[in-house]
Amino acid sequence: MGLPTYQQLLLPTLQYVCQRFDDIPVSRLEEDIAKALKLSGEDLARVLPSGQQSVFANRLNWARSYLTKAGLMESPRRGFCRGAERGRELIEEGIPEIDMSILSRYPEFVAWRERHTPSEQDLEVETKQSPAEGIASHFEWLNTELSREIIERVHAFTPAFFERLIVDLLVKMGYGGGRLEMGRALGRVGDGGVDGVIKEDELGLDVVYVQAKRFA
């Protein structure tokens, strides 16, 4: 079925916890929900851009959080969850899905949502990513836009500036011991194709010659 969105996980998560009357370890919940939905190993292997958590675990955590804020689930102690009586009553209605309109029946959930800023709510994009995924997507977009802007600005400067930029970048990367005075852009005609030099030692016996090319 592919990896469900965090909103698509609301109903199966609530159904699972409301079938039991004991405290359920979150790790067991994740394993059993994945099996019930017949998620593939490939789906479960997907991770967030940070690499710190799987996409499925992140979406399930947000589903648990939303259900708990609405009073449909409870967190009796750290790392455990269980169904609430309110959740069992909702399941008995035979609803086909749980979405924001269902959760908004409950004042506790509405009050919690109203404490969020509009920008945080906007991160729940039309693809129904979790808020954490939305933040990651926005972060990647900002990085891409910043990279594009930097490249455009670099192309707009003079060749001499570009040569100095490349030498400074190499020094920042550690060449010449990371000391700016050890690198120098030549910036002259007839230099034999060498645009800059970086001295790797104090006596200048070990020298890196730099040729900077700016392609379209």
N, C-alpha and C positions, 0 to 999 in steps of 0.2 A: 504493500500500500504506500510505500515511501514514508519518509519521516513526517509525522504529524506536527502541526503547529501547536503552540502551547495552549491555544483555545480548544483545539481538537482533543487535547489531552484532559480537559476538565471533566467531561462526563465519565470516561473509562476510569479515571483516577478515583472519582467519587464513588462510582459503583463498586470498585474493588474494596475501598476502605469500609464502605457501609455494609459489605457482606460479612465483615468480621467484627468482633466485639473486643478484641484485644489491641494492645499497642503494637504497631507495625514498624519495624526498623525501616528507615528511608532507603537503605541499600536493598532490602528485600522488595520494597515497593517498586523500585526502579527495575529490578530484575524481572519481577512478575508481570509488570505492565508491558515491558518489552516483549516478553514471551506471548502474552495475550494478544498483542497487536501484530505478532509474527514479523517483527522488524528484522531486517537482514543485518549480517555482520558489518556490511559496508555502511549502512545507515548509522549503526551504533558507533562506528569508528570515526565519524565526522566530529571534528572539534571546533571550538570557537577560534577566532583569529589569535587570541592570546595563547592558545595551546594548553590552557590550564584545566579545561573542562569539556566534556563532550556536549554536542549540541542537544542531544536527547536529554541528558541529565539537567542541562540548564533550562530547557523548556518544561520539564517535569517539575523542577523546583519552582518555577513561576506559576505553574498550574496549582501546585500545593499552596503557594503563598496566597493566590487569589481566593481559593476555596476556604482557606483559613480566615482571611480577612472578612469573608462573607458569613463566617460562623458555621459553614457546612462541614468543616473538618476542624480537628483540634490538634495541638502540639503539646501532649502531656509532659514531655521532657525532651531534652536535646537529642536530636537524631531519631526521634520516633514521631509517629502520627497515628490518628485514629478517626473514625467517622463520628460525626455529631448527630444528635437526634434530628436536628433541622435538615441535615443532609439526607437522612433516611426518608424523611417526609417528602423531600423534593424528588428523590428517586421513585417513590411510590406514585408520583404523578404521571410517570411514564413519558417524561419529556424526551424528545429525540436528540437534543444537544443542549449544552450549556454555553451561553455566550454572555456578553456584557449586559444585555437587557435582563437576563435571568439573574445575574449577580446583583444588578442594581435594585432588585426587590428588597434587598437587605440594607437597612440604614447604616450598619457598621461599615459595609463595603463602600457605600456612597461617601460617607464621611472620610474614609481613608483615601479614596480617589481624589476628593476635593482638596486634600492637603498636598497633592502633587502639583508641580508647576505645569503650565501649558506645554512648555518645551519637552518635559519628560513624557507627557501623554502623547505628544506628536511623534515620539520615537516608536510608538506602536504602529508601525506602518501597515499599508494595505496588505502586505504579504503575511501579516500576523506573526512577524518575528517576535521573539521575546524582547523586552526592553534592553537587555544586555546585548542581544544581537543587533538591535537598532543602533545602540551606541557604537558598536564595533563597525557597522556599515557606514555610519556618519564619519567616524574617525578615518576609515579607509578613503572615503570620498574626499575629505579635507586634505589628506596627505597627497592624493592624486592631483587635486587642484593646486596645491602648493608646489608640487614638483613641476607641473606644467608652467606655472607662473615664473618660477625660478629659471627654467630653461629659456622661456621667452625673454626674460630680462638679460640673461647672459648673452643671448644672440644679439641683443640691442646695443651692447657696449663695444668699445673699440678692441681691436686685436691685442693691443698692449695690456689692457685691463684683463683680458681673458688669460693671457700668459701669466700675469701676476696672480690671478685667481688659482690657476692650476698649481703653481709653485706653493702658494699658501696652503692649498688643500693637501698637498703631499707632505708638507711640514706638519700639519695638524694630524696627519695619519701616522706620524712618528719618524719620518725621514729627517735626518739632521738632528736627531735627538729631540724633535718637537720644538726646537728653538727657531723663532722667526728670522733671527739674524744669520742663520746658517743657510737660508735659501735666498736666491736672487734671480729675478726675471731680467733677461738681457735687453729685450725690447729694442732691437736695432736691426737694420738691414745688413745683409752680408755676413750673417753669423754662422754660416755653414749649416743651417737648419736647426741649430740649437736655440731654444727659446728661454731656457733657464738652467741654473745649476744649483745643486744642493750639496753642501759639504757634509760628509758623514763623520768627519773627525775634526778636532781643533786645528790641526796643521793643514787641513785642506788636501791631504794626500789621497783620500778616498772620496771621489766626487761622482754624483749622479747627474747626468746630463738629461735635460728634459726637452721634449719636442711636443708642443701643444697644437692640436688640430681641431678646429671647430667645424663640424659637418652640419649641413642643413637637416 
